[in-house]
Amino acid sequence: INTHIPLVAEMPHGGYKKSGYGKDLSSYALDDYTRIKHVMANLDS
């Protein structure tokens, strides 16, 4: 518990406000930079 290990993408790092736990340096950080977009196109032409 609480050992020093290399950071991996599945392990969130950082925090919110005064917390030491968050999502920087992880795959969860992508949620802050992406959004869902729906595109429809008629391909019957």
PDB file of N, CA, C and O in Angstrom:
ATOM      1  N   ILE A   1       0.846  -1.178   0.000  1.00  0.00           N
ATOM      2  CA  ILE A   1       0.000   0.000   0.000  1.00  0.00           C
ATOM      3  C   ILE A   1       0.887   1.234   0.000  1.00  0.00           C
ATOM      4  O   ILE A   1       1.876   1.316   0.728  1.00  0.00           O
ATOM      5  N   ASN A   2       0.503   2.197  -0.841  1.00  0.00           N
ATOM      6  CA  ASN A   2       1.220   3.469  -0.960  1.00  0.00           C
ATOM      7  C   ASN A   2       2.695   3.301  -1.288  1.00  0.00           C
ATOM      8  O   ASN A   2       3.537   4.019  -0.748  1.00  0.00           O
ATOM      9  N   THR A   3       3.014   2.362  -2.165  1.00  0.00           N
ATOM     10  CA  THR A   3       4.398   2.222  -2.609  1.00  0.00           C
ATOM     11  C   THR A   3       4.625   3.071  -3.844  1.00  0.00           C
ATOM     12  O   THR A   3       3.669   3.493  -4.496  1.00  0.00           O
ATOM     13  N   HIS A   4       5.865   3.320  -4.165  1.00  0.00           N
ATOM     14  CA  HIS A   4       6.214   4.110  -5.341  1.00  0.00           C
ATOM     15  C   HIS A   4       6.365   3.175  -6.522  1.00  0.00           C
ATOM     16  O   HIS A   4       7.284   2.357  -6.569  1.00  0.00           O
ATOM     17  N   ILE A   5       5.456   3.303  -7.475  1.00  0.00           N
ATOM     18  CA  ILE A   5       5.504   2.481  -8.677  1.00  0.00           C
ATOM     19  C   ILE A   5       5.356   3.383  -9.892  1.00  0.00           C
ATOM     20  O   ILE A   5       4.887   4.514  -9.766  1.00  0.00           O
ATOM     21  N   PRO A   6       5.748   2.904 -11.063  1.00  0.00           N
ATOM     22  CA  PRO A   6       5.552   3.717 -12.269  1.00  0.00           C
ATOM     23  C   PRO A   6       4.064   3.950 -12.532  1.00  0.00           C
ATOM     24  O   PRO A   6       3.235   3.078 -12.271  1.00  0.00           O
ATOM     25  N   LEU A   7       3.736   5.127 -13.048  1.00  0.00           N
ATOM     26  CA  LEU A   7       2.346   5.439 -13.368  1.00  0.00           C
ATOM     27  C   LEU A   7       1.939   4.732 -14.652  1.00  0.00           C
ATOM     28  O   LEU A   7       2.714   4.673 -15.607  1.00  0.00           O
ATOM     29  N   VAL A   8       0.739   4.204 -14.676  1.00  0.00           N
ATOM     30  CA  VAL A   8       0.195   3.568 -15.872  1.00  0.00           C
ATOM     31  C   VAL A   8      -1.086   4.302 -16.259  1.00  0.00           C
ATOM     32  O   VAL A   8      -1.668   5.003 -15.431  1.00  0.00           O
ATOM     33  N   ALA A   9      -1.532   4.150 -17.507  1.00  0.00           N
ATOM     34  CA  ALA A   9      -2.701   4.882 -18.004  1.00  0.00           C
ATOM     35  C   ALA A   9      -3.977   4.515 -17.265  1.00  0.00           C
ATOM     36  O   ALA A   9      -4.910   5.317 -17.215  1.00  0.00           O
ATOM     37  N   GLU A  10      -4.039   3.324 -16.692  1.00  0.00           N
ATOM     38  CA  GLU A  10      -5.244   2.898 -15.981  1.00  0.00           C
ATOM     39  C   GLU A  10      -5.319   3.451 -14.564  1.00  0.00           C
ATOM     40  O   GLU A  10      -6.352   3.318 -13.907  1.00  0.00           O
ATOM     41  N   MET A  11      -4.246   4.065 -14.082  1.00  0.00           N
ATOM     42  CA  MET A  11      -4.211   4.557 -12.712  1.00  0.00           C
ATOM     43  C   MET A  11      -4.294   6.082 -12.711  1.00  0.00           C
ATOM     44  O   MET A  11      -3.325   6.748 -13.076  1.00  0.00           O
ATOM     45  N   PRO A  12      -5.431   6.647 -12.308  1.00  0.00           N
ATOM     46  CA  PRO A  12      -5.551   8.099 -12.270  1.00  0.00           C
ATOM     47  C   PRO A  12      -4.542   8.721 -11.305  1.00  0.00           C
ATOM     48  O   PRO A  12      -4.191   8.120 -10.289  1.00  0.00           O
ATOM     49  N   HIS A  13      -4.081   9.926 -11.630  1.00  0.00           N
ATOM     50  CA  HIS A  13      -3.104  10.625 -10.811  1.00  0.00           C
ATOM     51  C   HIS A  13      -3.481  12.098 -10.814  1.00  0.00           C
ATOM     52  O   HIS A  13      -3.849  12.635 -11.858  1.00  0.00           O
ATOM     53  N   GLY A  14      -3.399  12.742  -9.696  1.00  0.00           N
ATOM     54  CA  GLY A  14      -3.755  14.148  -9.591  1.00  0.00           C
ATOM     55  C   GLY A  14      -4.846  14.326  -8.563  1.00  0.00           C
ATOM     56  O   GLY A  14      -4.935  13.542  -7.617  1.00  0.00           O
ATOM     57  N   GLY A  15      -5.673  15.330  -8.723  1.00  0.00           N
ATOM     58  CA  GLY A  15      -6.732  15.508  -7.745  1.00  0.00           C
ATOM     59  C   GLY A  15      -7.655  16.653  -8.065  1.00  0.00           C
ATOM     60  O   GLY A  15      -7.431  17.422  -9.000  1.00  0.00           O
ATOM     61  N   TYR A  16      -8.689  16.751  -7.274  1.00  0.00           N
ATOM     62  CA  TYR A  16      -9.642  17.850  -7.336  1.00  0.00           C
ATOM     63  C   TYR A  16      -9.503  18.647  -6.049  1.00  0.00           C
ATOM     64  O   TYR A  16      -9.499  18.085  -4.954  1.00  0.00           O
ATOM     65  N   LYS A  17      -9.393  19.930  -6.188  1.00  0.00           N
ATOM     66  CA  LYS A  17      -9.224  20.820  -5.044  1.00  0.00           C
ATOM     67  C   LYS A  17      -8.055  20.351  -4.182  1.00  0.00           C
ATOM     68  O   LYS A  17      -6.931  20.293  -4.682  1.00  0.00           O
ATOM     69  N   LYS A  18      -8.265  20.018  -2.919  1.00  0.00           N
ATOM     70  CA  LYS A  18      -7.167  19.629  -2.039  1.00  0.00           C
ATOM     71  C   LYS A  18      -6.925  18.129  -2.017  1.00  0.00           C
ATOM     72  O   LYS A  18      -6.086  17.646  -1.256  1.00  0.00           O
ATOM     73  N   SER A  19      -7.645  17.397  -2.837  1.00  0.00           N
ATOM     74  CA  SER A  19      -7.488  15.945  -2.864  1.00  0.00           C
ATOM     75  C   SER A  19      -6.240  15.565  -3.655  1.00  0.00           C
ATOM     76  O   SER A  19      -5.851  16.275  -4.583  1.00  0.00           O
ATOM     77  N   GLY A  20      -5.634  14.482  -3.302  1.00  0.00           N
ATOM     78  CA  GLY A  20      -4.485  13.984  -4.040  1.00  0.00           C
ATOM     79  C   GLY A  20      -4.853  12.916  -5.042  1.00  0.00           C
ATOM     80  O   GLY A  20      -3.964  12.263  -5.589  1.00  0.00           O
ATOM     81  N   TYR A  21      -6.119  12.715  -5.302  1.00  0.00           N
ATOM     82  CA  TYR A  21      -6.570  11.663  -6.210  1.00  0.00           C
ATOM     83  C   TYR A  21      -7.376  12.292  -7.334  1.00  0.00           C
ATOM     84  O   TYR A  21      -8.244  13.126  -7.076  1.00  0.00           O
ATOM     85  N   GLY A  22      -7.111  11.917  -8.550  1.00  0.00           N
ATOM     86  CA  GLY A  22      -7.840  12.493  -9.671  1.00  0.00           C
ATOM     87  C   GLY A  22      -7.617  11.716 -10.939  1.00  0.00           C
ATOM     88  O   GLY A  22      -7.595  10.485 -10.923  1.00  0.00           O
ATOM     89  N   LYS A  23      -7.450  12.432 -12.057  1.00  0.00           N
ATOM     90  CA  LYS A  23      -7.374  11.723 -13.319  1.00  0.00           C
ATOM     91  C   LYS A  23      -6.277  12.206 -14.253  1.00  0.00           C
ATOM     92  O   LYS A  23      -6.233  11.762 -15.401  1.00  0.00           O
ATOM     93  N   ASP A  24      -5.400  13.082 -13.823  1.00  0.00           N
ATOM     94  CA  ASP A  24      -4.313  13.524 -14.691  1.00  0.00           C
ATOM     95  C   ASP A  24      -3.390  12.362 -15.021  1.00  0.00           C
ATOM     96  O   ASP A  24      -3.225  11.445 -14.216  1.00  0.00           O
ATOM     97  N   LEU A  25      -2.803  12.399 -16.178  1.00  0.00           N
ATOM     98  CA  LEU A  25      -1.857  11.383 -16.652  1.00  0.00           C
ATOM     99  C   LEU A  25      -2.502  10.012 -16.835  1.00  0.00           C
ATOM    100  O   LEU A  25      -1.795   9.004 -16.855  1.00  0.00           O
ATOM    101  N   SER A  26      -3.821   9.951 -16.969  1.00  0.00           N
ATOM    102  CA  SER A  26      -4.479   8.667 -17.180  1.00  0.00           C
ATOM    103  C   SER A  26      -5.401   8.763 -18.389  1.00  0.00           C
ATOM    104  O   SER A  26      -5.633   9.845 -18.927  1.00  0.00           O
ATOM    105  N   SER A  27      -5.918   7.617 -18.805  1.00  0.00           N
ATOM    106  CA  SER A  27      -6.840   7.608 -19.941  1.00  0.00           C
ATOM    107  C   SER A  27      -8.134   8.343 -19.612  1.00  0.00           C
ATOM    108  O   SER A  27      -8.841   8.764 -20.527  1.00  0.00           O
ATOM    109  N   TYR A  28      -8.466   8.510 -18.332  1.00  0.00           N
ATOM    110  CA  TYR A  28      -9.670   9.231 -17.933  1.00  0.00           C
ATOM    111  C   TYR A  28      -9.562  10.726 -18.228  1.00  0.00           C
ATOM    112  O   TYR A  28     -10.586  11.401 -18.330  1.00  0.00           O
ATOM    113  N   ALA A  29      -8.363  11.249 -18.364  1.00  0.00           N
ATOM    114  CA  ALA A  29      -8.181  12.667 -18.658  1.00  0.00           C
ATOM    115  C   ALA A  29      -8.714  13.021 -20.039  1.00  0.00           C
ATOM    116  O   ALA A  29      -9.033  14.183 -20.288  1.00  0.00           O
ATOM    117  N   LEU A  30      -8.819  12.054 -20.939  1.00  0.00           N
ATOM    118  CA  LEU A  30      -9.347  12.321 -22.273  1.00  0.00           C
ATOM    119  C   LEU A  30     -10.790  12.803 -22.227  1.00  0.00           C
ATOM    120  O   LEU A  30     -11.226  13.510 -23.136  1.00  0.00           O
ATOM    121  N   ASP A  31     -11.536  12.442 -21.199  1.00  0.00           N
ATOM    122  CA  ASP A  31     -12.925  12.882 -21.074  1.00  0.00           C
ATOM    123  C   ASP A  31     -13.037  14.401 -20.997  1.00  0.00           C
ATOM    124  O   ASP A  31     -14.040  14.966 -21.432  1.00  0.00           O
ATOM    125  N   ASP A  32     -12.025  15.068 -20.450  1.00  0.00           N
ATOM    126  CA  ASP A  32     -12.054  16.526 -20.358  1.00  0.00           C
ATOM    127  C   ASP A  32     -11.836  17.192 -21.707  1.00  0.00           C
ATOM    128  O   ASP A  32     -12.220  18.347 -21.894  1.00  0.00           O
ATOM    129  N   TYR A  33     -11.230  16.486 -22.644  1.00  0.00           N
ATOM    130  CA  TYR A  33     -10.876  17.071 -23.930  1.00  0.00           C
ATOM    131  C   TYR A  33     -11.709  16.538 -25.087  1.00  0.00           C
ATOM    132  O   TYR A  33     -11.477  16.924 -26.233  1.00  0.00           O
ATOM    133  N   THR A  34     -12.660  15.674 -24.821  1.00  0.00           N
ATOM    134  CA  THR A  34     -13.488  15.109 -25.884  1.00  0.00           C
ATOM    135  C   THR A  34     -14.962  15.295 -25.559  1.00  0.00           C
ATOM    136  O   THR A  34     -15.339  15.527 -24.410  1.00  0.00           O
ATOM    137  N   ARG A  35     -15.783  15.190 -26.588  1.00  0.00           N
ATOM    138  CA  ARG A  35     -17.225  15.219 -26.395  1.00  0.00           C
ATOM    139  C   ARG A  35     -17.859  14.323 -27.450  1.00  0.00           C
ATOM    140  O   ARG A  35     -17.278  14.082 -28.508  1.00  0.00           O
ATOM    141  N   ILE A  36     -19.039  13.841 -27.153  1.00  0.00           N
ATOM    142  CA  ILE A  36     -19.749  12.961 -28.063  1.00  0.00           C
ATOM    143  C   ILE A  36     -20.395  13.801 -29.153  1.00  0.00           C
ATOM    144  O   ILE A  36     -21.003  14.834 -28.877  1.00  0.00           O
ATOM    145  N   LYS A  37     -20.258  13.348 -30.395  1.00  0.00           N
ATOM    146  CA  LYS A  37     -20.860  14.048 -31.514  1.00  0.00           C
ATOM    147  C   LYS A  37     -21.500  13.017 -32.428  1.00  0.00           C
ATOM    148  O   LYS A  37     -20.890  11.997 -32.748  1.00  0.00           O
ATOM    149  N   HIS A  38     -22.729  13.285 -32.846  1.00  0.00           N
ATOM    150  CA  HIS A  38     -23.459  12.373 -33.720  1.00  0.00           C
ATOM    151  C   HIS A  38     -23.539  13.000 -35.104  1.00  0.00           C
ATOM    152  O   HIS A  38     -23.968  14.145 -35.247  1.00  0.00           O
ATOM    153  N   VAL A  39     -23.125  12.251 -36.123  1.00  0.00           N
ATOM    154  CA  VAL A  39     -23.160  12.738 -37.497  1.00  0.00           C
ATOM    155  C   VAL A  39     -23.974  11.767 -38.331  1.00  0.00           C
ATOM    156  O   VAL A  39     -23.742  10.559 -38.290  1.00  0.00           O
ATOM    157  N   MET A  40     -24.948  12.304 -39.102  1.00  0.00           N
ATOM    158  CA  MET A  40     -25.749  11.475 -40.003  1.00  0.00           C
ATOM    159  C   MET A  40     -25.487  11.925 -41.432  1.00  0.00           C
ATOM    160  O   MET A  40     -25.406  13.122 -41.710  1.00  0.00           O
ATOM    161  N   ALA A  41     -25.356  10.964 -42.334  1.00  0.00           N
ATOM    162  CA  ALA A  41     -25.141  11.285 -43.743  1.00  0.00           C
ATOM    163  C   ALA A  41     -25.934  10.312 -44.595  1.00  0.00           C
ATOM    164  O   ALA A  41     -25.995   9.119 -44.297  1.00  0.00           O
ATOM    165  N   ASN A  42     -26.548  10.827 -45.667  1.00  0.00           N
ATOM    166  CA  ASN A  42     -27.271   9.991 -46.608  1.00  0.00           C
ATOM    167  C   ASN A  42     -26.276   9.503 -47.655  1.00  0.00           C
ATOM    168  O   ASN A  42     -25.775  10.297 -48.451  1.00  0.00           O
ATOM    169  N   LEU A  43     -25.989   8.218 -47.660  1.00  0.00           N
ATOM    170  CA  LEU A  43     -25.009   7.648 -48.582  1.00  0.00           C
ATOM    171  C   LEU A  43     -25.662   7.028 -49.814  1.00  0.00           C
ATOM    172  O   LEU A  43     -24.978   6.404 -50.624  1.00  0.00           O
ATOM    173  N   ASP A  44     -26.984   7.191 -49.967  1.00  0.00           N
ATOM    174  CA  ASP A  44     -27.716   6.650 -51.114  1.00  0.00           C
ATOM    175  C   ASP A  44     -27.805   7.687 -52.229  1.00  0.00           C
ATOM    176  O   ASP A  44     -28.898   8.156 -52.545  1.00  0.00           O
ATOM    177  N   SER A  45     -26.697   8.045 -52.816  1.00  0.00           N
ATOM    178  CA  SER A  45     -26.741   9.037 -53.897  1.00  0.00           C
ATOM    179  C   SER A  45     -26.106   8.531 -55.165  1.00  0.00           C
ATOM    180  O   SER A  45     -26.065   9.249 -56.164  1.00  0.00           O
TER     181      SER A  45
END
